[in-house]
Amino acid sequence: MLRNPLLQPIAEASTTGFDYLLASSANQFYIYIDKKLIAWDIYEPEPDGCGFVGYFGQVLQAVDRALPNQGLIFYVTMIEMKEMPSYGENVFVLILGDEFYRIPDYIDKVGGVFKCYGTRQIREQLNLYRPLLKPSYLKFLLLGQSAKNFAHRFAKKTRYRLKKIKSLLLGKSKIIPIYDIPPGYLNSKDLPIEPMQDRTCDVFFDGSVVQHQYPVWSLRYWSKTPKAQSREEMVANLKQFKDKNPQFQVHLALVDGFAGFNYTPENTYSQNLMNAKICLAPRGTTLETYRLFEAMRYGCVIIAESLPSRWFYNGAPIIQIGSWQNLGPVLTKLLNNPMLLQSIHQQTLDWWETKCCGRVVGKYIADEINALRLKL
């Protein structure tokens, strides 16, 4: 689960008095992680040391422009499920890092919740991989992970259902839904888009296989995680493709865990990715990864495993292969058809601009906030 590697102190941990918040009509934006409240100037272009602010700063700028001077309060957190610094119909929460698909305890105390990774992916994992059909070790691991995630979220899901029933019976305002938003990018610089025909790297992957080194007595050491199993299969099939097709340039760089990836020099990573025609985006702890959006932003042709149903994935020009056993034939078809690569490259850039960039996601959030307020 992603916690503080993404957030180092980007400002002194100062808070604005809530008397001022109530009196001010300007929208207020805060980062709230590990019980620390940090005032966030969303118009600061590149605050240091906080990976998610580049993308979500743009998202919230679009929200602020669409809903100016509404007296709204936005809290951006990674995994805080228990509490927020304040509540009310003008309070909105963005949850960026909860990979257990949970429902926050404060769902009935705020005006809206927008969440990366959603709340339904346990069922989606089972549907996507259909464990009883064509069984595999990866599907077995996914079944175990789904059971673990269910245990994490069962109490909160039950409490959420009870709150909705109570609200309905008492005739009170409805419990708000939780809205899906994309996780965006992390290790990505603003670069001019390189034309597909000028890119010299044919296939690109830079990342980890095993996120955590487990001790030998740990069950995870012997059983592996779905991420490790999936990525080992991907790497094996990519190496096999590379050996059989030396005419193609394959960039394969493996690092130790998420922290290793996070500290890969940002300029180098971004330049290498921009130089790639095809980017492999295997699953992480969940099916969704930053890498997918980093590659989309640069117009790479993306190959991923099956993705969940989300408004920003449905219909996207992402090649979903289901199993990495199919990687070789898919790469061969793509790399021997420059016109197909160019077509998907352009579709990917268009999808980013119309579905996933910060401006569009911010408009989506603003539209949903307006719709919620009209209902109230």
C-alpha positions as CSV (number, residue, x, y, z in Angstrom):
1,M,0.0,0.0,0.0
2,L,1.4,3.4,-0.9
3,R,1.9,5.7,2.1
4,N,4.4,8.4,2.6
5,P,7.0,7.7,-0.1
6,L,4.8,10.1,-2.2
7,L,4.7,12.8,0.4
8,Q,7.7,14.5,2.0
9,P,7.1,17.9,3.7
10,I,6.3,20.3,0.9
11,A,5.6,23.1,3.3
12,E,5.7,23.8,6.9
13,A,2.8,21.8,8.5
14,S,0.7,24.9,9.0
15,T,-3.1,24.9,9.2
16,T,-5.5,27.7,8.7
17,G,-8.0,28.4,11.5
18,F,-11.4,27.0,10.7
19,D,-13.1,30.3,11.8
20,Y,-11.3,31.8,8.8
21,L,-12.5,28.9,6.6
22,L,-16.1,29.5,7.5
23,A,-15.8,33.2,6.8
24,S,-14.0,32.9,3.5
25,S,-15.7,32.3,0.2
26,A,-12.5,31.2,-1.5
27,N,-12.1,27.5,-2.0
28,Q,-9.6,25.9,0.3
29,F,-7.2,23.0,-0.5
30,Y,-5.4,20.8,2.0
31,I,-3.2,17.7,2.1
32,Y,-4.1,15.5,5.1
33,I,-1.8,12.6,5.7
34,D,-0.7,10.9,8.9
35,K,-3.0,13.3,10.9
36,K,-1.0,16.3,9.5
37,L,-2.9,19.1,7.8
38,I,-0.9,21.0,5.2
39,A,-2.3,24.1,3.4
40,W,-1.8,23.5,-0.4
41,D,-1.4,26.2,-2.9
42,I,-2.7,24.3,-6.0
43,Y,-1.4,27.0,-8.3
44,E,2.2,26.3,-7.2
45,P,3.5,24.6,-10.5
46,E,6.0,22.1,-9.0
47,P,6.1,22.0,-5.2
48,D,9.1,19.9,-4.1
49,G,8.9,16.4,-2.7
50,C,5.3,15.4,-3.3
51,G,4.8,13.1,-6.2
52,F,1.0,13.3,-6.7
53,V,0.7,17.1,-6.7
54,G,1.7,17.6,-10.3
55,Y,-1.4,15.8,-11.6
56,F,-3.9,16.5,-8.9
57,G,-2.8,20.1,-8.7
58,Q,-4.0,20.4,-12.3
59,V,-7.2,18.5,-11.4
60,L,-8.0,20.9,-8.5
61,Q,-7.1,23.9,-10.5
62,A,-9.8,22.9,-13.0
63,V,-12.2,22.4,-10.2
64,D,-11.4,25.8,-8.7
65,R,-11.9,27.5,-12.1
66,A,-15.3,25.7,-12.6
67,L,-16.5,26.4,-9.1
68,P,-14.8,29.7,-8.1
69,N,-15.4,31.3,-4.7
70,Q,-17.9,28.7,-3.5
71,G,-16.4,28.3,0.0
72,L,-15.6,24.6,-0.7
73,I,-13.0,22.7,1.3
74,F,-11.0,19.9,-0.3
75,Y,-8.9,17.4,1.6
76,V,-6.5,15.3,-0.4
77,T,-5.4,12.1,1.4
78,M,-3.7,8.8,0.6
79,I,-5.5,6.3,2.9
80,E,-7.2,8.1,5.7
81,M,-10.5,6.3,6.2
82,K,-11.4,7.2,9.8
83,E,-11.7,11.0,10.0
84,M,-11.2,14.4,8.3
85,P,-10.3,17.7,10.0
86,S,-13.8,19.1,9.4
87,Y,-17.2,18.0,8.0
88,G,-20.1,19.5,6.1
89,E,-21.8,19.6,2.8
90,N,-19.1,21.9,1.5
91,V,-16.3,19.4,2.3
92,F,-15.0,17.1,-0.4
93,V,-12.4,14.4,-0.1
94,L,-10.0,12.9,-2.6
95,I,-8.6,9.5,-1.6
96,L,-5.6,8.6,-3.7
97,G,-3.9,5.6,-2.3
98,D,-6.4,3.1,-0.7
99,E,-5.7,-0.2,-2.5
100,F,-8.1,-2.2,-0.3
101,Y,-11.2,-0.5,-2.0
102,R,-12.6,0.6,1.3
103,I,-15.4,3.0,2.2
104,P,-14.5,5.8,4.6
105,D,-16.2,6.1,7.9
106,Y,-17.0,9.8,7.3
107,I,-19.0,9.0,4.1
108,D,-22.2,10.5,5.7
109,K,-20.4,13.6,7.0
110,V,-19.0,15.2,3.9
111,G,-20.3,16.6,0.6
112,G,-18.6,14.1,-1.6
113,V,-15.8,11.5,-2.0
114,F,-13.7,11.0,-5.1
115,K,-11.5,7.9,-4.9
116,C,-8.7,6.3,-6.9
117,Y,-8.9,2.4,-7.2
118,G,-12.7,2.5,-6.5
119,T,-14.6,0.3,-4.1
120,R,-15.7,-2.6,-6.3
121,Q,-12.5,-4.1,-7.6
122,I,-12.7,-7.3,-5.6
123,R,-15.7,-8.4,-7.6
124,E,-14.1,-7.1,-10.8
125,Q,-10.9,-9.1,-10.2
126,L,-13.0,-12.3,-9.9
127,N,-14.9,-11.4,-13.0
128,L,-11.9,-10.5,-15.0
129,Y,-9.8,-13.5,-14.2
130,R,-12.6,-16.1,-13.8
131,P,-10.6,-18.3,-11.4
132,L,-12.6,-21.5,-12.2
133,L,-11.9,-21.2,-16.0
134,K,-8.4,-22.0,-17.2
135,P,-6.9,-22.1,-13.7
136,S,-3.5,-20.7,-13.2
137,Y,-1.3,-19.9,-10.2
138,L,-1.8,-16.2,-10.8
139,K,-5.6,-16.7,-10.6
140,F,-5.1,-18.6,-7.4
141,L,-3.1,-15.8,-5.9
142,L,-5.7,-13.3,-7.0
143,L,-8.4,-15.3,-5.3
144,G,-6.4,-15.1,-2.0
145,Q,-5.8,-11.4,-2.4
146,S,-9.5,-10.8,-3.0
147,A,-10.4,-12.7,0.2
148,K,-7.9,-10.6,2.1
149,N,-9.3,-7.3,0.6
150,F,-12.8,-8.5,1.5
151,A,-11.8,-8.9,5.1
152,H,-10.4,-5.4,5.1
153,R,-13.5,-3.8,3.8
154,F,-16.3,-6.0,5.1
155,A,-17.1,-3.9,8.2
156,K,-17.0,-0.6,6.4
157,K,-19.1,-1.9,3.6
158,T,-21.7,-3.2,6.1
159,R,-21.7,0.1,7.9
160,Y,-22.2,1.9,4.7
161,R,-25.2,-0.2,3.7
162,L,-26.7,0.3,7.2
163,K,-26.3,4.0,6.9
164,K,-28.1,4.1,3.6
165,I,-31.0,2.0,5.0
166,K,-31.2,4.3,8.0
167,S,-31.2,7.4,5.9
168,L,-33.9,6.0,3.7
169,L,-36.1,5.0,6.6
170,L,-35.7,8.3,8.4
171,G,-36.2,10.3,5.2
172,K,-32.9,12.1,5.6
173,S,-30.7,13.2,2.8
174,K,-29.2,10.3,0.8
175,I,-25.7,8.9,1.6
176,I,-23.5,10.2,-1.2
177,P,-22.0,7.8,-3.7
178,I,-18.2,7.4,-4.1
179,Y,-16.9,8.6,-7.5
180,D,-14.0,6.9,-9.4
181,I,-11.1,9.0,-10.5
182,P,-7.9,7.9,-12.2
183,P,-4.7,7.7,-10.2
184,G,-2.9,9.9,-12.7
185,Y,0.9,10.0,-13.0
186,L,3.8,10.3,-10.5
187,N,7.2,10.1,-12.2
188,S,6.5,12.2,-15.2
189,K,7.9,15.4,-16.6
190,D,6.4,17.9,-19.0
191,L,8.0,17.0,-22.4
192,P,7.2,17.8,-26.0
193,I,5.6,14.8,-27.6
194,E,8.1,12.8,-29.7
195,P,6.7,11.6,-33.1
196,M,6.2,7.8,-33.2
197,Q,8.5,7.4,-36.2
198,D,11.4,9.2,-34.3
199,R,11.3,7.0,-31.3
200,T,14.2,4.5,-31.2
201,C,13.0,2.2,-28.3
202,D,10.5,-0.4,-29.5
203,V,9.4,-1.8,-26.1
204,F,9.8,-0.3,-22.7
205,F,9.5,-1.4,-19.1
206,D,11.3,0.3,-16.1
207,G,10.1,-0.8,-12.7
208,S,10.1,-3.5,-10.1
209,V,9.1,-7.1,-10.0
210,V,9.1,-7.7,-6.2
211,Q,7.9,-4.7,-4.2
212,H,8.8,-6.0,-0.7
213,Q,11.6,-8.4,0.3
214,Y,9.8,-10.9,2.6
215,P,11.8,-13.0,5.1
216,V,12.2,-16.7,4.4
217,W,9.7,-17.7,7.1
218,S,7.0,-15.5,5.6
219,L,4.2,-17.2,3.5
220,R,4.6,-14.4,1.0
221,Y,8.2,-15.4,0.4
222,W,7.1,-18.8,-0.9
223,S,3.7,-18.0,-2.4
224,K,4.5,-14.7,-4.1
225,T,2.1,-11.8,-4.6
226,P,-0.1,-11.4,-7.6
227,K,2.1,-8.4,-8.6
228,A,5.3,-10.5,-8.4
229,Q,3.8,-13.5,-10.3
230,S,2.4,-11.3,-13.0
231,R,5.5,-9.3,-13.5
232,E,7.8,-12.4,-13.5
233,E,5.6,-13.8,-16.3
234,M,5.8,-10.5,-18.2
235,V,9.6,-10.3,-17.9
236,A,10.1,-13.9,-18.9
237,N,8.0,-13.5,-22.0
238,L,9.6,-10.1,-22.9
239,K,13.1,-11.7,-22.6
240,Q,12.0,-14.5,-24.8
241,F,10.7,-12.0,-27.4
242,K,14.0,-10.1,-27.2
243,D,16.1,-13.2,-27.8
244,K,14.0,-14.2,-30.8
245,N,13.8,-10.7,-32.3
246,P,17.2,-9.0,-31.9
247,Q,16.2,-6.4,-34.6
248,F,13.9,-4.7,-32.1
249,Q,15.2,-2.4,-29.3
250,V,13.9,-3.5,-25.9
251,H,14.4,-1.4,-22.8
252,L,14.1,-3.6,-19.7
253,A,15.3,-2.0,-16.4
254,L,14.4,-3.7,-13.1
255,V,14.6,-1.9,-9.8
256,D,14.0,-3.0,-6.2
257,G,10.5,-2.2,-5.1
258,F,8.4,1.0,-5.5
259,A,10.9,3.1,-3.6
260,G,13.5,2.2,-6.2
261,F,11.2,3.2,-9.0
262,N,10.3,6.4,-7.1
263,Y,13.9,7.4,-6.9
264,T,14.8,6.6,-10.5
265,P,15.9,10.0,-11.9
266,E,12.7,11.6,-13.1
267,N,14.3,13.2,-16.1
268,T,15.9,10.0,-17.2
269,Y,12.7,7.9,-16.7
270,S,10.6,10.5,-18.6
271,Q,13.0,10.8,-21.5
272,N,13.3,7.0,-21.9
273,L,9.5,6.6,-21.8
274,M,9.0,9.4,-24.3
275,N,11.4,7.6,-26.6
276,A,9.4,4.4,-26.4
277,K,6.9,3.2,-29.0
278,I,5.3,0.5,-26.7
279,C,5.1,0.6,-22.9
280,L,4.3,-2.5,-20.9
281,A,2.0,-1.6,-17.9
282,P,1.7,-4.8,-15.7
283,R,-0.5,-4.8,-12.6
284,G,0.9,-3.6,-9.3
285,T,-0.8,-4.3,-6.0
286,T,-3.9,-3.5,-8.0
287,L,-4.8,-3.7,-11.6
288,E,-4.3,0.1,-11.9
289,T,-0.9,1.7,-12.0
290,Y,0.7,5.2,-12.4
291,R,2.7,3.8,-15.3
292,L,-0.3,3.3,-17.5
293,F,-1.2,7.1,-17.2
294,E,2.4,8.2,-17.6
295,A,2.6,6.2,-20.9
296,M,-0.8,7.5,-22.0
297,R,0.3,11.1,-21.4
298,Y,3.3,10.5,-23.7
299,G,1.3,8.7,-26.4
300,C,2.9,5.3,-26.0
301,V,1.1,2.2,-27.3
302,I,0.1,0.6,-24.0
303,I,-0.1,-3.1,-23.3
304,A,-1.7,-4.1,-20.0
305,E,-3.6,-6.9,-18.3
306,S,-7.3,-6.8,-18.1
307,L,-8.5,-3.5,-16.6
308,P,-11.6,-2.9,-14.4
309,S,-14.7,-1.1,-15.6
310,R,-14.1,2.6,-15.1
311,W,-15.4,5.6,-17.0
312,F,-11.8,6.6,-17.9
313,Y,-10.9,3.0,-19.1
314,N,-14.0,1.9,-21.0
315,G,-13.3,2.2,-24.7
316,A,-9.7,3.4,-24.2
317,P,-7.1,2.4,-26.9
318,I,-5.2,0.2,-24.4
319,I,-4.3,-3.3,-25.6
320,Q,-5.5,-5.7,-22.8
321,I,-3.9,-9.1,-23.3
322,G,-5.2,-10.9,-20.2
323,S,-2.2,-13.1,-20.0
324,W,1.5,-12.2,-20.6
325,Q,1.8,-15.5,-22.4
326,N,0.3,-13.6,-25.4
327,L,2.9,-10.9,-25.3
328,G,5.2,-12.1,-28.0
329,P,2.6,-12.4,-30.8
330,V,1.1,-9.0,-29.9
331,L,4.5,-7.3,-30.0
332,T,5.3,-8.9,-33.3
333,K,2.0,-7.7,-34.9
334,L,2.4,-4.2,-33.6
335,L,6.1,-3.7,-34.4
336,N,5.7,-5.0,-38.0
337,N,2.8,-2.6,-38.7
338,P,4.0,1.1,-38.3
339,M,0.7,2.4,-39.5
340,L,-1.1,0.5,-36.7
341,L,1.4,1.9,-34.2
342,Q,0.8,5.4,-35.4
343,S,-2.9,5.0,-35.3
344,I,-3.0,3.8,-31.7
345,H,-0.4,6.4,-30.7
346,Q,-2.7,9.2,-31.9
347,Q,-5.8,7.6,-30.3
348,T,-3.9,7.3,-27.0
349,L,-3.0,11.0,-27.1
350,D,-6.6,11.9,-27.9
351,W,-7.9,9.7,-25.1
352,W,-5.5,11.4,-22.6
353,E,-6.7,14.9,-23.7
354,T,-10.4,14.0,-23.7
355,K,-10.7,11.6,-20.8
356,C,-7.7,11.5,-18.4
357,C,-5.8,14.7,-18.3
358,G,-6.1,16.9,-15.1
359,R,-8.3,19.5,-16.8
360,V,-10.9,16.8,-17.8
361,V,-10.9,15.0,-14.5
362,G,-11.3,18.3,-12.7
363,K,-14.3,19.1,-14.9
364,Y,-15.7,15.7,-14.1
365,I,-15.3,16.4,-10.3
366,A,-16.9,19.9,-10.6
367,D,-19.8,18.5,-12.6
368,E,-20.5,15.8,-10.0
369,I,-20.3,18.3,-7.2
370,N,-22.8,20.5,-9.0
371,A,-25.1,17.5,-9.5
372,L,-24.8,16.6,-5.8
373,R,-25.6,20.1,-4.7
374,L,-28.6,20.3,-6.9
375,K,-30.0,17.0,-5.4
376,L,-29.6,18.5,-1.9
